[in-house]
Amino acid sequence: MKMTDHELIKLAEKAAEKAYCRYSKFSVGAALLCSDGTVFTGCNIENSSYSLTNCAERTAIFKAVSEGFTEFSAIAIVGGADGDLARPCCPCGACLQVMSEFCSGEFRIILTDGEHKLDDFLPKRFEL
Ligand code: THU
């Protein structure tokens, strides 16, 4: 059965419940849709050594890649302070770069304000 964007957002919200964000209190959840319909979710995972924090999007992508999935069609992202997930939560530059490793510019980024393309956020990309 085909996953709708609304269902993907709901899975991202569920993932945000697992956020380990004791320092920022800003929880983020992501739900990554693979080309075959498989979904991987992720949350942000903070650390007392702040720079070691992993974002929700990268958690989901790394889970997928580590399971052998490298073709993706969309990611839903929600996030906010103190559990308020209503406002659009844009992916950070590090996560966009990781997305760009696996995804074309047409990769869909679904936020609470609707659909965007990876190309909208990252029109030019670093490549070796
Ligand atoms: N964060 C994400 O999970 N994804 C992003 O794209 C940007 C920021 C997390 C990291 C940190 O735990 C919290 O949001 C506040 O920066």
Backbone and ligand atoms as CSV (ligand in chain L), in Angstrom:
chain,resi,resn,atom,element,x,y,z
A,1,MET,N,N,0.834,-1.191,0.000
A,1,MET,CA,C,0.000,0.000,0.000
A,1,MET,C,C,0.881,1.257,0.000
A,2,LYS,N,N,0.463,2.273,-0.742
A,2,LYS,CA,C,1.297,3.463,-0.876
A,2,LYS,C,C,1.179,4.361,0.364
A,3,MET,N,N,2.323,4.775,0.855
A,3,MET,CA,C,2.386,5.655,2.030
A,3,MET,C,C,2.047,7.087,1.629
A,4,THR,N,N,1.125,7.702,2.327
A,4,THR,CA,C,0.806,9.100,2.027
A,4,THR,C,C,1.745,10.022,2.819
A,5,ASP,N,N,1.824,11.268,2.377
A,5,ASP,CA,C,2.666,12.236,3.089
A,5,ASP,C,C,2.162,12.429,4.519
A,6,HIS,N,N,0.857,12.411,4.687
A,6,HIS,CA,C,0.274,12.568,6.020
A,6,HIS,C,C,0.700,11.410,6.925
A,7,GLU,N,N,0.672,10.204,6.391
A,7,GLU,CA,C,1.095,9.042,7.196
A,7,GLU,C,C,2.574,9.134,7.551
A,8,LEU,N,N,3.359,9.631,6.599
A,8,LEU,CA,C,4.798,9.768,6.853
A,8,LEU,C,C,5.063,10.804,7.959
A,9,ILE,N,N,4.302,11.901,7.933
A,9,ILE,CA,C,4.416,12.913,9.004
A,9,ILE,C,C,4.047,12.297,10.358
A,10,LYS,N,N,3.006,11.488,10.366
A,10,LYS,CA,C,2.578,10.845,11.620
A,10,LYS,C,C,3.681,9.945,12.175
A,11,LEU,N,N,4.365,9.220,11.273
A,11,LEU,CA,C,5.475,8.360,11.716
A,11,LEU,C,C,6.632,9.209,12.253
A,12,ALA,N,N,6.859,10.366,11.623
A,12,ALA,CA,C,7.911,11.271,12.111
A,12,ALA,C,C,7.549,11.792,13.506
A,13,GLU,N,N,6.280,12.109,13.712
A,13,GLU,CA,C,5.833,12.568,15.038
A,13,GLU,C,C,6.067,11.488,16.088
A,14,LYS,N,N,5.767,10.262,15.704
A,14,LYS,CA,C,5.963,9.133,16.628
A,14,LYS,C,C,7.454,8.990,16.960
A,15,ALA,N,N,8.289,9.149,15.936
A,15,ALA,CA,C,9.741,9.028,16.136
A,15,ALA,C,C,10.255,10.130,17.057
A,16,ALA,N,N,9.671,11.319,16.952
A,16,ALA,CA,C,10.110,12.450,17.780
A,16,ALA,C,C,9.877,12.177,19.266
A,17,GLU,N,N,8.934,11.287,19.568
A,17,GLU,CA,C,8.683,10.940,20.976
A,17,GLU,C,C,9.908,10.272,21.603
A,18,LYS,N,N,10.748,9.689,20.754
A,18,LYS,CA,C,11.945,8.988,21.238
A,18,LYS,C,C,13.167,9.912,21.285
A,19,ALA,N,N,12.996,11.180,20.902
A,19,ALA,CA,C,14.142,12.096,20.849
A,19,ALA,C,C,14.875,12.112,22.188
A,20,TYR,N,N,16.189,12.036,22.104
A,20,TYR,CA,C,17.021,12.166,23.291
A,20,TYR,C,C,17.612,13.573,23.243
A,21,CYS,N,N,16.891,14.527,23.831
A,21,CYS,CA,C,17.235,15.943,23.652
A,21,CYS,C,C,17.240,16.653,25.000
A,22,ARG,N,N,17.943,16.046,25.954
A,22,ARG,CA,C,17.929,16.581,27.318
A,22,ARG,C,C,18.589,17.950,27.420
A,23,TYR,N,N,19.424,18.334,26.436
A,23,TYR,CA,C,20.124,19.629,26.525
A,23,TYR,C,C,19.340,20.734,25.840
A,24,SER,N,N,18.873,20.473,24.635
A,24,SER,CA,C,18.175,21.537,23.886
A,24,SER,C,C,16.671,21.555,24.151
A,25,LYS,N,N,16.128,20.410,24.577
A,25,LYS,CA,C,14.662,20.252,24.713
A,25,LYS,C,C,13.952,20.460,23.366
A,26,PHE,N,N,14.696,20.296,22.303
A,26,PHE,CA,C,14.140,20.457,20.948
A,26,PHE,C,C,14.097,19.060,20.328
A,27,SER,N,N,12.899,18.493,20.260
A,27,SER,CA,C,12.788,17.125,19.741
A,27,SER,C,C,12.536,17.146,18.239
A,28,VAL,N,N,13.174,16.223,17.543
A,28,VAL,CA,C,13.017,16.102,16.094
A,28,VAL,C,C,12.762,14.632,15.761
A,29,GLY,N,N,11.859,14.430,14.805
A,29,GLY,CA,C,11.592,13.083,14.300
A,29,GLY,C,C,11.609,13.095,12.790
A,30,ALA,N,N,12.072,11.999,12.204
A,30,ALA,CA,C,12.125,11.885,10.747
A,30,ALA,C,C,11.607,10.511,10.337
A,31,ALA,N,N,10.941,10.466,9.190
A,31,ALA,CA,C,10.495,9.191,8.620
A,31,ALA,C,C,10.928,9.184,7.154
A,32,LEU,N,N,11.809,8.255,6.847
A,32,LEU,CA,C,12.446,8.163,5.526
A,32,LEU,C,C,11.768,7.070,4.712
A,33,LEU,N,N,11.255,7.456,3.548
A,33,LEU,CA,C,10.561,6.500,2.676
A,33,LEU,C,C,11.525,6.003,1.602
A,34,CYS,N,N,11.776,4.716,1.611
A,34,CYS,CA,C,12.644,4.097,0.593
A,34,CYS,C,C,11.836,3.880,-0.681
A,35,SER,N,N,12.557,3.720,-1.792
A,35,SER,CA,C,11.893,3.560,-3.086
A,35,SER,C,C,10.975,2.341,-3.128
A,36,ASP,N,N,11.278,1.320,-2.332
A,36,ASP,CA,C,10.432,0.107,-2.335
A,36,ASP,C,C,9.295,0.194,-1.325
A,37,GLY,N,N,9.152,1.333,-0.642
A,37,GLY,CA,C,8.049,1.503,0.310
A,37,GLY,C,C,8.426,1.284,1.762
A,38,THR,N,N,9.630,0.749,1.994
A,38,THR,CA,C,10.093,0.564,3.378
A,38,THR,C,C,10.311,1.927,4.027
A,39,VAL,N,N,9.978,2.020,5.320
A,39,VAL,CA,C,10.173,3.288,6.047
A,39,VAL,C,C,11.136,3.071,7.211
A,40,PHE,N,N,12.095,3.966,7.334
A,40,PHE,CA,C,12.979,4.007,8.499
A,40,PHE,C,C,12.736,5.318,9.227
A,41,THR,N,N,12.625,5.243,10.529
A,41,THR,CA,C,12.426,6.463,11.319
A,41,THR,C,C,13.682,6.763,12.132
A,42,GLY,N,N,13.761,8.003,12.601
A,42,GLY,CA,C,14.892,8.393,13.437
A,42,GLY,C,C,14.552,9.596,14.280
A,43,CYS,N,N,15.314,9.775,15.339
A,43,CYS,CA,C,15.156,10.940,16.210
A,43,CYS,C,C,16.531,11.559,16.447
A,44,ASN,N,N,16.531,12.780,16.988
A,44,ASN,CA,C,17.817,13.376,17.354
A,44,ASN,C,C,18.323,12.744,18.647
A,45,ILE,N,N,19.636,12.594,18.704
A,45,ILE,CA,C,20.283,11.951,19.848
A,45,ILE,C,C,21.419,12.867,20.294
A,46,GLU,N,N,21.193,13.523,21.436
A,46,GLU,CA,C,22.173,14.508,21.890
A,46,GLU,C,C,23.224,13.855,22.788
A,47,ASN,N,N,24.260,14.654,23.078
A,47,ASN,CA,C,25.363,14.159,23.900
A,47,ASN,C,C,25.882,15.310,24.753
A,48,SER,N,N,26.383,14.990,25.931
A,48,SER,CA,C,26.935,16.041,26.799
A,48,SER,C,C,28.114,16.736,26.122
A,49,SER,N,N,28.779,16.049,25.222
A,49,SER,CA,C,29.752,16.699,24.340
A,49,SER,C,C,28.962,17.117,23.098
A,50,TYR,N,N,28.445,18.348,23.120
A,50,TYR,CA,C,27.346,18.762,22.240
A,50,TYR,C,C,27.551,18.426,20.767
A,51,SER,N,N,28.784,18.576,20.277
A,51,SER,CA,C,29.005,18.421,18.838
A,51,SER,C,C,28.815,16.975,18.374
A,52,LEU,N,N,28.698,16.055,19.308
A,52,LEU,CA,C,28.489,14.646,18.923
A,52,LEU,C,C,27.015,14.322,18.690
A,53,THR,N,N,26.166,15.314,18.852
A,53,THR,CA,C,24.729,15.116,18.616
A,53,THR,C,C,24.474,14.635,17.194
A,54,ASN,N,N,23.549,13.693,17.061
A,54,ASN,CA,C,23.137,13.249,15.722
A,54,ASN,C,C,21.703,13.689,15.457
A,55,CYS,N,N,21.502,14.300,14.300
A,55,CYS,CA,C,20.169,14.769,13.938
A,55,CYS,C,C,19.243,13.613,13.585
A,56,ALA,N,N,17.951,13.875,13.674
A,56,ALA,CA,C,16.941,12.848,13.382
A,56,ALA,C,C,17.043,12.324,11.954
A,57,GLU,N,N,17.263,13.244,11.008
A,57,GLU,CA,C,17.313,12.846,9.601
A,57,GLU,C,C,18.467,11.880,9.358
A,58,ARG,N,N,19.629,12.241,9.937
A,58,ARG,CA,C,20.792,11.365,9.732
A,58,ARG,C,C,20.628,10.042,10.468
A,59,THR,N,N,19.970,10.055,11.613
A,59,THR,CA,C,19.692,8.785,12.291
A,59,THR,C,C,18.896,7.876,11.363
A,60,ALA,N,N,17.849,8.417,10.747
A,60,ALA,CA,C,16.997,7.605,9.853
A,60,ALA,C,C,17.787,7.131,8.631
A,61,ILE,N,N,18.566,8.031,8.043
A,61,ILE,CA,C,19.320,7.660,6.831
A,61,ILE,C,C,20.380,6.610,7.166
A,62,PHE,N,N,21.070,6.797,8.278
A,62,PHE,CA,C,22.124,5.836,8.630
A,62,PHE,C,C,21.523,4.480,8.994
A,63,LYS,N,N,20.367,4.495,9.639
A,63,LYS,CA,C,19.704,3.209,9.905
A,63,LYS,C,C,19.408,2.503,8.594
A,64,ALA,N,N,18.885,3.245,7.635
A,64,ALA,CA,C,18.509,2.641,6.343
A,64,ALA,C,C,19.733,2.100,5.610
A,65,VAL,N,N,20.757,2.935,5.507
A,65,VAL,CA,C,21.949,2.513,4.751
A,65,VAL,C,C,22.591,1.300,5.417
A,66,SER,N,N,22.600,1.296,6.733
A,66,SER,CA,C,23.217,0.163,7.447
A,66,SER,C,C,22.430,-1.124,7.266
A,67,GLU,N,N,21.183,-1.012,6.805
A,67,GLU,CA,C,20.363,-2.196,6.519
A,67,GLU,C,C,20.342,-2.506,5.026
A,68,GLY,N,N,21.140,-1.784,4.248
A,68,GLY,CA,C,21.259,-2.090,2.819
A,68,GLY,C,C,20.324,-1.308,1.914
A,69,PHE,N,N,19.651,-0.304,2.460
A,69,PHE,CA,C,18.724,0.527,1.669
A,69,PHE,C,C,19.424,1.839,1.312
A,70,THR,N,N,19.521,2.128,0.020
A,70,THR,CA,C,20.208,3.358,-0.394
A,70,THR,C,C,19.397,4.181,-1.395
A,71,GLU,N,N,18.186,3.713,-1.709
A,71,GLU,CA,C,17.353,4.471,-2.654
A,71,GLU,C,C,16.126,4.999,-1.936
A,72,PHE,N,N,16.009,6.318,-1.954
A,72,PHE,CA,C,14.982,6.984,-1.145
A,72,PHE,C,C,14.140,7.912,-2.001
A,73,SER,N,N,12.869,8.036,-1.629
A,73,SER,CA,C,12.008,8.945,-2.394
A,73,SER,C,C,11.538,10.145,-1.588
A,74,ALA,N,N,11.471,10.027,-0.270
A,74,ALA,CA,C,10.966,11.152,0.533
A,74,ALA,C,C,11.392,11.020,1.984
A,75,ILE,N,N,11.403,12.166,2.664
A,75,ILE,CA,C,11.605,12.156,4.124
A,75,ILE,C,C,10.635,13.160,4.737
A,76,ALA,N,N,9.954,12.752,5.785
A,76,ALA,CA,C,9.117,13.678,6.560
A,76,ALA,C,C,9.897,14.064,7.813
A,77,ILE,N,N,9.846,15.346,8.136
A,77,ILE,CA,C,10.595,15.859,9.298
A,77,ILE,C,C,9.660,16.727,10.140
A,78,VAL,N,N,9.653,16.476,11.441
A,78,VAL,CA,C,8.952,17.372,12.374
A,78,VAL,C,C,9.897,17.687,13.513
A,79,GLY,N,N,9.735,18.847,14.100
A,79,GLY,CA,C,10.581,19.187,15.231
A,79,GLY,C,C,10.110,20.460,15.892
A,80,GLY,N,N,10.495,20.599,17.153
A,80,GLY,CA,C,10.139,21.819,17.850
A,80,GLY,C,C,10.550,21.747,19.303
A,81,ALA,N,N,10.511,22.922,19.941
A,81,ALA,CA,C,10.894,23.016,21.341
A,81,ALA,C,C,9.758,22.539,22.235
A,82,ASP,N,N,10.129,21.834,23.278
A,82,ASP,CA,C,9.181,21.386,24.296
A,82,ASP,C,C,8.000,20.609,23.703
A,83,GLY,N,N,8.284,19.843,22.652
A,83,GLY,CA,C,7.279,18.943,22.096
A,83,GLY,C,C,6.252,19.583,21.185
A,84,ASP,N,N,6.391,20.876,20.907
A,84,ASP,CA,C,5.460,21.533,19.974
A,84,ASP,C,C,6.008,21.361,18.554
A,85,LEU,N,N,5.367,20.486,17.777
A,85,LEU,CA,C,5.915,20.090,16.476
A,85,LEU,C,C,5.198,20.743,15.298
A,86,ALA,N,N,4.418,21.781,15.561
A,86,ALA,CA,C,3.556,22.327,14.499
A,86,ALA,C,C,4.321,23.135,13.449
A,87,ARG,N,N,5.277,23.934,13.874
A,87,ARG,CA,C,5.969,24.800,12.909
A,87,ARG,C,C,6.922,23.991,12.036
A,88,PRO,N,N,7.095,24.398,10.759
A,88,PRO,CA,C,7.992,23.650,9.874
A,88,PRO,C,C,9.414,23.610,10.444
A,89,CYS,N,N,10.015,22.442,10.394
A,89,CYS,CA,C,11.376,22.239,10.903
A,89,CYS,C,C,12.258,21.860,9.717
A,90,CYS,N,N,13.030,22.815,9.243
A,90,CYS,CA,C,13.879,22.578,8.063
A,90,CYS,C,C,15.102,21.750,8.437
A,91,PRO,N,N,15.547,20.895,7.525
A,91,PRO,CA,C,16.765,20.115,7.785
A,91,PRO,C,C,17.999,21.014,7.809
A,92,CYS,N,N,18.971,20.676,8.630
A,92,CYS,CA,C,20.201,21.469,8.708
A,92,CYS,C,C,21.116,21.139,7.527
A,93,GLY,N,N,22.148,21.945,7.377
A,93,GLY,CA,C,23.063,21.767,6.251
A,93,GLY,C,C,23.759,20.426,6.244
A,94,ALA,N,N,24.124,19.930,7.427
A,94,ALA,CA,C,24.801,18.632,7.486
A,94,ALA,C,C,23.878,17.526,6.967
A,95,CYS,N,N,22.616,17.594,7.363
A,95,CYS,CA,C,21.662,16.566,6.915
A,95,CYS,C,C,21.391,16.683,5.417
A,96,LEU,N,N,21.349,17.924,4.912
A,96,LEU,CA,C,21.160,18.096,3.463
A,96,LEU,C,C,22.323,17.476,2.698
A,97,GLN,N,N,23.537,17.665,3.208
A,97,GLN,CA,C,24.701,17.075,2.540
A,97,GLN,C,C,24.614,15.547,2.541
A,98,VAL,N,N,24.169,14.978,3.665
A,98,VAL,CA,C,24.037,13.511,3.725
A,98,VAL,C,C,22.934,13.048,2.767
A,99,MET,N,N,21.827,13.779,2.719
A,99,MET,CA,C,20.773,13.433,1.739
A,99,MET,C,C,21.332,13.467,0.333
A,100,SER,N,N,22.164,14.477,0.053
A,100,SER,CA,C,22.663,14.648,-1.316
A,100,SER,C,C,23.568,13.513,-1.751
A,101,GLU,N,N,24.101,12.775,-0.779
A,101,GLU,CA,C,24.943,11.610,-1.113
A,101,GLU,C,C,24.122,10.526,-1.807
A,102,PHE,N,N,22.849,10.417,-1.421
A,102,PHE,CA,C,22.027,9.304,-1.889
A,102,PHE,C,C,20.882,9.730,-2.797
A,103,CYS,N,N,20.531,11.012,-2.779
A,103,CYS,CA,C,19.267,11.412,-3.400
A,103,CYS,C,C,19.476,12.454,-4.499
A,104,SER,N,N,18.605,12.417,-5.479
A,104,SER,CA,C,18.626,13.444,-6.536
A,104,SER,C,C,17.953,14.711,-6.000
A,105,GLY,N,N,18.013,15.761,-6.807
A,105,GLY,CA,C,17.377,17.015,-6.440
A,105,GLY,C,C,15.874,16.909,-6.314
A,106,GLU,N,N,15.304,15.855,-6.878
A,106,GLU,CA,C,13.847,15.657,-6.823
A,106,GLU,C,C,13.381,14.979,-5.539
A,107,PHE,N,N,14.328,14.553,-4.723
A,107,PHE,CA,C,13.989,13.926,-3.433
A,107,PHE,C,C,13.045,14.843,-2.663
A,108,ARG,N,N,11.947,14.285,-2.155
A,108,ARG,CA,C,10.901,15.091,-1.523
A,108,ARG,C,C,11.144,15.235,-0.022
A,109,ILE,N,N,11.105,16.459,0.446
A,109,ILE,CA,C,11.257,16.760,1.871
A,109,ILE,C,C,9.923,17.300,2.357
A,110,ILE,N,N,9.268,16.525,3.206
A,110,ILE,CA,C,7.907,16.856,3.637
A,110,ILE,C,C,7.959,17.455,5.038
A,111,LEU,N,N,7.540,18.690,5.118
A,111,LEU,CA,C,7.494,19.394,6.410
A,111,LEU,C,C,6.031,19.662,6.758
A,112,THR,N,N,5.776,20.285,7.886
A,112,THR,CA,C,4.382,20.542,8.273
A,112,THR,C,C,3.727,21.595,7.378
A,113,ASP,N,N,4.521,22.313,6.572
A,113,ASP,CA,C,3.926,23.276,5.624
A,113,ASP,C,C,3.849,22.721,4.206
A,114,GLY,N,N,4.099,21.432,4.052
A,114,GLY,CA,C,3.944,20.820,2.735
A,114,GLY,C,C,5.246,20.260,2.178
A,115,GLU,N,N,5.226,20.027,0.862
A,115,GLU,CA,C,6.339,19.336,0.202
A,115,GLU,C,C,7.363,20.311,-0.378
A,116,HIS,N,N,8.624,19.949,-0.248
A,116,HIS,CA,C,9.736,20.703,-0.833
A,116,HIS,C,C,10.618,19.691,-1.558
A,117,LYS,N,N,11.536,20.190,-2.369
A,117,LYS,CA,C,12.500,19.300,-3.035
A,117,LYS,C,C,13.880,19.539,-2.445
A,118,LEU,N,N,14.707,18.514,-2.488
A,118,LEU,CA,C,16.083,18.684,-2.014
A,118,LEU,C,C,16.751,19.842,-2.753
A,119,ASP,N,N,16.473,19.971,-4.051
A,119,ASP,CA,C,17.043,21.072,-4.840
A,119,ASP,C,C,16.635,22.448,-4.307
A,120,ASP,N,N,15.451,22.561,-3.670
A,120,ASP,CA,C,15.028,23.854,-3.111
A,120,ASP,C,C,15.970,24.277,-1.985
A,121,PHE,N,N,16.351,23.291,-1.159
A,121,PHE,CA,C,17.194,23.588,-0.001
A,121,PHE,C,C,18.674,23.619,-0.356
A,122,LEU,N,N,19.063,22.786,-1.322
A,122,LEU,CA,C,20.491,22.636,-1.656
A,122,LEU,C,C,20.643,22.648,-3.181
A,123,PRO,N,N,20.553,23.836,-3.777
A,123,PRO,CA,C,20.588,23.915,-5.239
A,123,PRO,C,C,21.932,23.512,-5.845
A,124,LYS,N,N,23.005,23.688,-5.077
A,124,LYS,CA,C,24.325,23.235,-5.520
A,124,LYS,C,C,24.888,22.340,-4.432
A,125,ARG,N,N,25.635,21.334,-4.822
A,125,ARG,CA,C,26.092,20.375,-3.837
A,125,ARG,C,C,27.570,20.067,-3.968
A,126,PHE,N,N,28.170,19.738,-2.846
A,126,PHE,CA,C,29.561,19.292,-2.868
A,126,PHE,C,C,29.615,17.857,-3.372
A,127,GLU,N,N,30.477,17.632,-4.344
A,127,GLU,CA,C,30.701,16.262,-4.851
A,127,GLU,C,C,32.177,16.101,-5.134
A,128,LEU,N,N,32.704,14.912,-4.929
A,128,LEU,CA,C,34.112,14.647,-5.265
A,128,LEU,C,C,34.257,14.444,-6.764
L,1,THU,N1,N,18.356,18.759,14.846
L,1,THU,C1,C,17.886,17.715,14.085
L,1,THU,O1,O,17.587,16.640,14.599
L,1,THU,N2,N,17.789,17.893,12.753
L,1,THU,C2,C,18.145,19.033,12.085
L,1,THU,O2,O,18.084,19.071,10.855
L,1,THU,C3,C,18.604,20.197,12.845
L,1,THU,C4,C,18.717,20.049,14.297
L,1,THU,C5,C,18.473,18.576,16.291
L,1,THU,C6,C,19.887,18.574,16.816
L,1,THU,C7,C,19.685,18.989,18.255
L,1,THU,O3,O,19.448,17.842,19.031
L,1,THU,C8,C,18.432,19.846,18.241
L,1,THU,O4,O,17.833,19.634,16.976
L,1,THU,C9,C,18.690,21.329,18.444
L,1,THU,O5,O,19.674,21.775,17.571
